Amino acid sequence: NPDSKQALSISEEIINSFLSGETDAVELMYTKFVSLIASTPSVRTLVPFSASEISQQGDEVFQLTSSDGDFGVERKELEVAEPQDFPNDMIFEQDPLQIVNSILPLYLNGQILRTLQESVASELAARMQSMQSASDNAGALAKRLSQEYNRARQAAVTQEILEIVSGAQALE
């Protein structure tokens, strides 16, 4: 399972390669979790950061539920938070650029952790769906084989009865 240490090491490498000029942009391709039966391939630009992308995207929360032994997922979309205006007389103890430079790596780390977790959730949902399909198919196969066995047994019994009746009629 992905954890924050993995996300941190990935985000540090991304930031270092971007700041050193090795890359112009970094785009992350991942499997976005939609529901237990659906996931979609997605692309997200991680760097360079876009302030409009950060402020115009809502968020979503997933909650795993169960009802009558069946798992389900409730998905709740959260509205985009309204940008807040700072009063003109607000004084920052640190330079605003320094604040932004310390917040953006945390944001990047959070985005990477989220995409890792969504990819794992999508994989586990696909595995669960595959196992459910395999179980359903195995049950149908067992039922069909049982019917074929019973038909063959019934045909054999019928054949034996016919032979007995034919033998009795031949003796008369």
Salt bridges, closest charged atoms under 4 A:
ASP59 OD1 - ARG114 NH1 2.43
GLU60 OE2 - LYS32 NZ 3.55
GLU60 OE1 - ARG75 NH2 2.56
GLU60 OE2 - ARG114 NH2 3.39
GLU77 OE2 - ARG75 NH2 3.27
GLU118 OE2 - ARG114 NE 2.88
GLU123 OE2 - ARG127 NH2 2.70
GLU148 OE2 - ARG144 NE 3.66
